[in-house]
Amino acid sequence: MINDLESIDWASLGHAYGPADEVPGWLRGMVSPDPDVREEAFGNFYGAVLHQGSVYPSTVASVPFLFAMADDPATPDRGEVVALLLSIGQEVIDAEEVYAVICGPDGEDSTIYPDTANLMREHADAFVAYACDPDPEVRRAAIEGLGLFLDDAERAVALLRDRLVEESGVAERGLVVRTMANLALRLPAAAAAARRWLDALSDSSTTDPDTRLAALVHRTRCAPDSINDQTVPTAIGLLRQVTPVPRPEKDEDQGNRDSSRPCACEAEPEPDPNVPGHIAAAFADLERHGRLHAPTTPLLTAFHKALDARLDDRTALLTEQLRSPDPGTRYDAIDMARRLIASWRGEHTDLVRLLADCLLPRDSYTAAAAAEALGSLAELAEPAREALAAYVTAQRTEHRPDAWASPHRVLRRAHQQAVVALAGLGDERALPSLLTALDTDMDAWRAVNAAGHLPRAAAELTPRLVHRLADVDHSREWPDVGPTALASALAKLGDPAAVPALTDAVQAAVQHKQWSTAVPVLKALASFGTRAASALDTVRALTEADGVDIRTAAVGAVWELERCPERVVPLLEHLLESHRNFDAIDLAGRIGPPAAPVLPRLRQMLGEQVEQNARNERNGSAVLNDSWTLVHVASALWDIGGTSEADIVVPALLNAWEDNDSTACDVVACFDRMGPAARPALPRIEAATAQPQRGGEPWGWGVTRDLKFQRTCRAILTRLRELPEPALAGEE
């Protein structure tokens, strides 16, 4: 057992943990014979010294101690110690170039990342030894270190070849193959030998199918040019060989079923009743989405990433996964399919129908995941409409009419997700369950968010939502069903019977100084336009409130409720004097030509931003460009000044789009209003509609916005292409 801790830099360790004299006993917990003490000590280490993967001086100071622990055969949990060292090494090697120099805790420049990376490389031989250790847990944790810390490419390749021969476990062999691919990607000198080895391994008929599948997948990672029309069919054949066929199981709550349960996760505990339902659900979703239900899932995830834009291949692979006899494989494929559909444009009808096939009546756990995925796909889930309706109806018929409030938590979640997805398609067959939710208060927050999709059912939904809004305690910051969600749903339903309740909610929020509530409720009230004129006195009084956000929302509401520019424009001028207030700028655009008095201010703001962006680019700081200011101001200029502003509006919008792709939806919305004046944007719009990914890189903007973006782009292109040549020429 390790007892000599005197060589450790405890002062440095104390920087992270507290007084230095408290640290030795704390670290000794990592080698304690008591497993509970060790578990707590390791958790504290990850939480403080390696917090969110960051490396500190205390992290570096602990490295020699960790190696000493890992070297001692008497150390308990040696595999976890080696895994901890690997985590530190991965972090610093991944970040050593990006964070070559950082600001240290004393304010001086620090090279802690490259220094620690070099320290880990100096201990490469330790990982060579760990990878051959008799303890399989130590070996499993150490294998990746062979590809990460050895700079001798020839030696690393040879060690990994030998390691595959020695290992018999599927997990360990797969790890060796993955490490070889990582080595090829990290060290160009190892690439050729590693690829040849992966080729031979994937093609070998004498190698077990698990290893062959791993070799094929990781060959595509490090040699994407090797992908051909046989790659995915070969992978599917191997996947069929390694996929287990489950035996029929008996479900204690739902009767006999065959291959229905991907794991023992259906017995989920009920949430703490003292935690708001939407918060408890969010944490449960995070935990659930982190689970793996099939051992092939990490490999197939890597395969999809390597296949990237080869959508036909990926669809074929997902089809196999979603039809797999193994419930875990099917379950994990649900989110993979959702991500592909949500990220890539194309024809996804068949995948959507396969997701609908996962709405298994005797497997609520899988059905919930499928319904949730379909609900996230908005109108792209249309091919699953009837399957969703059938599932919801069957649940209400076979179990109980109030299946939304079923005492079986997983069945309840599956039903609710299916109802939400069905409501998202505007299907009123979701209504009975939503009414159950609002009447019983069981997960009503989820029903409120779905209710706004059913405006034809406003007569039944509005009174219930109004009643809930009236009961909100505005002194609480986080009510379970918040006034913002209720106001949003009422605005979408559009029933003016909600106006008195929204007016009262604004007054209550202001009384309790809940400004983050008052602003969205004011906006909901404004959505009713002149039908909410009865609220004018309440709203007008808030145009003199202290906060600029509440004043802006109030001025916007006054405009929508009264449509009297001579009263609103003077207030708007004050809001634009000293703030880059996007809501006020947008309001000016909605008012249109009657807001002409603010044109000089808007032109000034646009000129200042263009000049600032130019300075940023000259100084190499283009990332600081404020593209959103350009979009909002330019759009308002067009909506107020029209064609006389086109010469400055079009370049500003195109520059904003070029700098920040996330502005594209707002930019094309303005181009749509501009008609022939948008002709200079034609090439950019054509390029945007031709791109295969939704919303470009890196983040995208979701299915709903992308579908709207595509429709708007197509409308603009049709309009501009149909213009007669003289009209186009006249615009030049």
N, C-alpha and C positions, 0 to 999 in steps of 0.2 A: 504494500500500500504506500502511496506517496505521502511522505511526512515532511520532507525538506522543502519548505516554501519560502526560505529566506532570500533566495535570489530574485524573487519577483519584485517589480517596481510597484510597491503598494501605494505610493503617493499618486502615481499615475492612475492606478485602478480606483483609488479613492476619489479621483476627479469625477468619475461616473457614479459611484455608489454612495459616497458620503465620507465620513471620517475614516482615515486610513487604518486606524487601529480596529475598526469593525470589519474590515474586508477579509483578513485571513480566515476567520471562522466561517464567514459566509461562503468563501470559495471551497473550504474543506467539505462543505456539504455536497459538493459534486463527486466526492470519493467516499461518501458516508456509506456504511453497510446498510443503512435504512433506505429502502427504495423511495419512500415518500419524501424523505429529506432530499434525496438526489433529484427527484422530479421537480421539486420546488426550486432547487438551486439552478438546474438547467433552464427552467422557465425564466428565472430572474436574469440569467445570463443573456438569453435571447432578448428579453425585454429591455435590458439596460445597455449592455456592452455591444450588442449587435442589434440595437433597436431599429426595426424596419429595414434591416440590411445595412445600415450605415456603420462606418468604421471610425472608431475614436482612438485616442492614445491609449486608453484603457484596454481596447481590443487588442492592440499590438502587444501591450505589456503582458497580456494573458496567454499569448501564443506559445511561448516556451513552456509554460505550465501545462497547457493542453497537450503539447507533444510529449511531455514527460508522463502525463497520465496515460496517453495512448500507447506509449512504449512499455508500460508496466503491465504484464499479464495479470497481475492481481487486481487491477482497477476494474470495478464493476462498470457496466454499460460502456465498454470500450468502443463499441460500434457507434454509440451516440456521440462520444467524444470525437471520433474520426469524422463523423458527419458534420459536427460543429466546425472542425477545422476546414473541411471542404467548403462549407458555407462561407466562411471568412475568405478563403482563397478565391472562390467564384466571384464574390462581390468585388474584391480589389482588382482582380485581373480583368473583369468586365469593365471596370471604371477607371483603370490606371491612366489611360490616355485622356479620357474626358476630364478627370479630376487630377491631372498631373500636379497642379499646384492649387491648394485651397487655403482659405484663411483659417489658421489654427485657433485654439481657444485663447491664446495670449495675444491674438491680433496679428501675429507674424505669419508669413507664408509657410505653408506646410506641404511636404511631399509624401504625406502619410500613405496614400493609395499606391503609388509605384514602389515606395519603400517596403510596404507590407507584401506586395506582390513578389518582390525580389526575395523577401524573407521566406515566403512559401515555396518559391522555386529552390531555394537553398535546402529545403527539407524534402525535396522530391524523392530522395532515396527512402525516406520514411514511408511514403505512400507505396513505393515499390514493395517494401516489406509488409505493410498492412494488407496489400492486395493478395499476398500469399499466406496470410495468417490462417491458422486452423479454425478460428472462429468465423463462421459464415457471415455474421452481422458485421464484423470488422471488414471482411473482404468486400461485402456489398457496398459499404460506405466508402471504401478506398478506391474502387476501380476507376471512378471518374477522375480521380487525381492523376492517374497515369496519362490521361489525355490533356490534363490542364496544367500540370506543373513541370513536366519533362520537356526540355527544349531540344533534346537529341531525338530528332524525328525517327531515325532508323531504330534506335533502341526502344522508343515508345511503341512503334508498330510491332516489333518483335515480342515485346512483353505482352501486348494485348492478344497477339496470335496465340501465344503460349497460354494465356489466361483462359481463352475460350476452350482449349483442349482440356484444361484442368477442371473447369466448372461444369457441373451437370444440371444445376438448377435453371429453370426457364428464366426466372427473373434476372439471375446473375449473367446468364449468357446474353440475354437481351441488352443488359447494361454494358457488357463488353462491346457489343456491336455498335451501340449508340456512341460509346466513348471513342471508338475508332473513327466514326464519322465526324465527331466533334474535333478530333485531332486533325483530320484532313482539312477541316474548315479553318482551324487555328494556325496550323503550320503548313504552308505551301509545299515544303520539302517532303511532307508525309503524304500529300494528296494522291500521287500516282499509285504508290504501293497500297494505300488504304483502299482506293477505289478498285484496284484489281482484286484485292482480298474480298471486298464486299460483292463484287461481280461473281467471283467463283463460289462464294458462300450461298448467294441467292439462287444460283443455277444448279447447285449440287443436289442430286436426287438422294444422296445418302445422309444429308443433314436433316435434322428434325424440322418440321414445318414452322414451329415457332421461331426458330433462329433464322430460317430462310425468309420468313415474312419480315422480321426485323431488319435483315440485311437488305432486302429489296427496298423497304421504306427509307432506310438511312442512306442507301445509295442515291435515291432521288433527292435527298437533302443536300448531299455534298456534290452531286453530279446531275443537276436538273436537265442537262442536255441528253442524259441517258433515257429520259422518259419517252416511251413510244406507245404505239397503239396496243401493245401486249402487256404493258406495265400493270394497269389496273385489273384487267382480266386475270393475270397471274396472281396478283395480290388477293383477289376475291377467291380464287381457288384455294390458296393457302389459308385464308381466313376461314373458309368452310371446314378445313381440316382441323383447325385449332379451336373451333367454337364448340363448347360442350352442349349437348342436348339434355336439357333438364328433365328430371322425373316429375310426374304430376305431384302437386302439393295439395294439401287441404288447408283452406283458410278458415280459421275458427269463427270469423264473423260472416263470411260470405259463401261458404260451402266449397265444394270441390271445384278446382280449376286446374288447367294444365299449363305450365310454364308461365304463370302470371306474375310471379313476384321476383323483382330483380334483386332484392336484398331484404334484410329484416328491418327495414326502415319504417314499416307501416305503423309500428307501435310508437309513434311520436308522442312525447308528453304534451299535455295541455299547457299553454303559456300561463305565466303569472297573471292573475286577474288584475293586479295593480299596475300592470304595464299597458299603455294604450295599444289597442289591437293592431293598428297599422305599423307601430314600431316593433312589436313582437313578431309580426309577420315578416317584416324586412330582415330582421336578424335570422329568423328561421329560413328564409330564402337564401341568405348568404351561406348558412351552414349546409343547406341541401345542395346548392349549386357547387359546393366544393367536394362533394362525394364522387367517388368512382365506383361504378357498378360492374365493370368488366375489366379483366387484366389487359385486354388489348386496347383500351381507350386511349392511354397516352400515345401509343404507337400510331393509332389511326388519326389522332389529332395532329401529330407531326406529319403524317402523310397528306392530310388535307392542306396543311400549310405549305408543303412542298409542291403540291399540285397547283395551288394558287388559282390562276385564272382559267384553268382547264375545266370548265364547268361541266361539260359532258362526262368527263372522267369522274369528277367528284359526285355528280348526280348518280352515276352508275354505282359508285362505292356506297353512297348513302342509301340507295335502294336496297343493296345487299344488307347493310347494317339494320335498316328499319324492318326488313323481313326476316331477320335472323331468328332461329329457334331459341336462341339464348336471350332471356328477358333483360339481362344486364346490358348486353350489346345493343338491344333495341332502345333501352332507356337512354343510354348515353348518346345514341345517335340523334335523339330528338333535339337536343340543344345544338348539335353540330349542323343539323338541317336548318334549324331556325337561323343560325348565324350566316349560313350560306345565302339563304333567301333574303335576309335583311341586309346583306352586304353587297350582293351582286345582282344586277339587273338581268332579266332573262325570263324564259318560260319555266315556271316552277310548279305548274299545276299538278304534275305527278307526285312531286315531293309533298305538296300540301295534302293530297289525298292519302299518302302514306302516313303522314302525321295524324290524319283523321282516323286511320285504321288503328292507331294506338289508343283510341278512346275505348279501352277495354272495360266492359261492365263489371268484370270480376277482378280487376286490377286497378284500384283507385289511385295507387301511387303513380303508376305509369300514366294513367288517364289524366291526372292533374298536371303532369309535366307537359303532355301533349296539348291539353287545353290552354295552358299558359303560353306555350309557344305560338299556337294559333292566334291567341288574343293579341300577341305582340306584332302580328303581321298585318293588322288593319284589313283593308279591303282585299289584300292578296289571299286572305283566308276564305274567300268566297266559295271555292270548290269544296270546302269542308262544312258549309252552312248546314246542309241536311243531316250530316253526321253529328254535328254539335246539337242540333235540335232534337234528334232522336235520342242522344245520350241524356240530355236534360230531361226529356219527357219520360224516358225509362226510369231514371233515378226517382223522379217524383211518383211514378206509378208503382215501381217494385219495392221501394223502401218506405217512403212516406211523402205526403204532399209538401211538407216543409223540409225537403231534403237539404235545403240551404242551411238549416239549423240542426242537421243530423248530429247525434251524440258521438258518432264515429268520426274522429278528426280528419283522417285522410280522405274518407268518402266525402265529407263535408267540403274539404278543400277542392277536391276534383269537381264536385258539382258547382261550386262557386266559380272556379276558373272557367268552366264550360259556359256558364251563364254570362259571365263577363265577356267572353269571346263572342258569344251569340249576340249580345247587346251591341258589341262593337260593330257588328254588321247591320245594325238597325233592325234586328229581327225581334218582333214583339212577343215571340214565344219565350223570350227571357223574362217578360214582365212578371208572371206570377211569383217567380223566385225572388225578384227584386222587391216586390211588395212584401213578401214574407220577411225579408231582411229588414226592411224599414219598419215593419210592424212588430217584430220580435226583438230588434236591437242586436241580433246576432251578426257580427261582422258588418254592421251597417255602413262603415266607412267604405268598404269595397263596393257595395251597392250604390252608394252616392256617386262614386266616380263613374259608374257604368250608366247611371240613369240618364245623363245628358244625351246619350246616343238615341234615345227613344222619344223624340219630340211629339210624335203622334199620340203618345200615352201621357201627355202632360196633365190631362184632367185628373188622372189617378196619382201621378207622381208629385205634382207641384204641391198639393196640400200637405203631403207627408214631409216633403223637404222643408216647406215653410214652418211646419210645426217644430221640426228639429232646429231650424235656425232660430226660432223664437226661444228655444230652451237652452241655447248655448250660453255657457258662463264665460263672459268675456274677460273675467278677471284671471282665468286660467290661460297660460300661454300655450299648452299643448293638449287641447281637448281631443278625445278619440275621433270624433267626427267634427272637423274644424269648420268654421264659418267660411273660410276661403273655398274649400271644396264644395260646400253647399251652395255658395253664391255662384260658383262656376257652373254647377249643374243646372241651377235655376236659369242662368243666362242662356245656356244652350237649349233648354226647354222652351224658353221664349214666352211663357205664360205671364201676362201683366198682372195676374193675381198675386205674383210674388213681390211686386213693387213695395207695398207697405212694410213687409217683413225685411226687405233689404234696406229700406230707409231706417227702420228701427235698429238694424244691425250696425249700420254706419254710426248712428248716434251712440250706441253702446260701446263700440270700439273706440270712438274718440273720447268718450267719458273715461274709459279705462286706459287711455293712451296706448292702445294696441294699434300703432300705426301700420304695422305689417299686415294687419287684418283690414283696417279701414280702407287702404288703397285698393286692394283687389275687389272689395265689396263695392266701392264707388265705381270701379270699372264695370262690374257686373250690372250695376244700376244703370250706367250710361248705355249699356247694350240695348236697353229697351227704348231708347230714343225718346221721342215726344210722348210715348205712352206712359213714361214715368214722370210727367210734368208735375205731378203732385208732390214730388220730392224736391222741387226747386228751392224752396226756402232753406231746407236742411243743407243742400249741396252748396248753395250760394254762400252761406255763412262760412263754409270751410275754405273759400278762396282766399281768406285772410289768415289762415292758420299759419303756425310758425314753420313747420317743416315744408321744404320745397317739394317733396314727393306728394304729400297730402294736398298741397295747394295745386300742384299740377293736375292730379287726378280730379280734384274738384272743378277746376277750370274746364277740363275735358268733359266732365259730366254736364256742366252748365251748357256747353256748346251742344252736346247731343240732345239734351232735354229741351232746349229752347231754340236753338238754331238762330241766334241773334248775334251776328258778327260784331256789331258796334259795341256790345257789352263785353264780348270775350277777347277781341283782339288787343285792347289796351292791357288787359290782364296778362295776355300772352307775351306782349312786349316786355313786361317786367320779368317774366320767367326766363326770357332769353338773354337778359342783360349780362349775367355773370356766370351762367352755368352751361356746360355741354349737356343739356337736359334733353335726352332723346325723346321722352314722352311729349315734351312741349314742342319739339321740332316736328314730330309726327302729327301732333294736333294742328300745327300750322298747315301742314300738307292736307289734312282732312278738310280744313276750312276752305282751302283753295284760293281762288283769286281775291275774295274779300280780305285775305290776310296779307295783301300786298304791302302794308306798312312795315312788315318784318323782313321784307326782301333784302334791304341793305345789311341787316344784321346777319342774315343767313349767308349772303355773299362774303361778308367779312369772315365768318366762321370757316367757310369752305376755303377761302384764300389762305387763312392762317394754317389750316391743317395741311393743305397742299405744300405750303412752304416748309412746315415742320417735317413732313415726310421726306421732302427733298434734302433737307439738312441731315436727317437720319441716314439716308442712303449715301450721301457724300462722306459721312463719318463712319460708314460701315455698320450702322445700327438700324437697318431696315426693319428688323423684327419689332421695333418699337412703333412702326407706323400704325396710326389709328384708323384702320379701314372702316370701322363702323361709323365713325363721325362722317366720313365721306358719303357713305350710303344714306344715312338719315338726312343729312343736310341737302345732298344733291336731289334726293327724291322729293323733299319738300319744295325745293326750288322749282322743279318741274311742275309739281301739282299746283303751285301758285302762279308761276310766271309763264309756263307753257313753252312754246317753241322759241321764244326769245332767250330762254336759258339753256337751250339744247347744247350750245357749243361748250359750255362748261360742265353740264350735267353728264353727258355721255362719257367724256374722258375720266371724270371723277369716279363714275360707277365702274368702268372697266378697270381702272387702277386699283380700286378697292377689291374687286373680284380677283385680280391677279395677285394681290398681296395676301388675301385671306379667302380661301375657297368657301369657308363657312358663311360668307355673306351672299353666296350665289342666289339663294331663294329670294332674298329681299331685292337683290339687284334686278333679277329677271322680272319680278313683280312690277318694278318701275318701268322697265323696258316694255312690258306688256301694255302699260298705260300710255306709252309714248307713241305708239303707232309707227308711221314711216320714219319718224325722227330717230328710231332705234336702229336704223340700217347699219351704222358702223359696227354694231355689236354682232352682226350676223355670223361672222366666222367664229367668234367666241362661243356663241350659243350652239352652233352646229357641232363644235368640238365637244361641248359639255354633254350634249345629248348622245354623242357617239361613245362616250367613255363607258366601260362595262361596270364600274363600281358605283355604288350609290354615294353621292356626296363627295367623291374624290378622297384624297388622303389627307391626314391620317385618320380622322375621326369619323367621317361620315355624318349624316344627320337624321337617319331613321327612315323607315319605310314610308310613313305618311307624308313627310315633307318631300321626300324624293319623288313620290308619285305626283304630288302637286307640282313640283319643279318640272318634271318631264312634260306634264300636260301644258303648263304655261309656255315652256320652250317650243313645244310643237305648235301651239297656237300662234306664237310670234313668227315662227318660220313659215307657216302656211300663209299668214297675212303678208309678210314681206315678199315672199316668192310670187305671190299672186298679183302684186302691184304692177301696173303697166310700166314699161321702161321709162316713158316720159316723166311719170311721177317719181320714179326712183332717181332719174337724172336731176330732177328739180331739187332733190334733197341734198345733192352734193354741193 
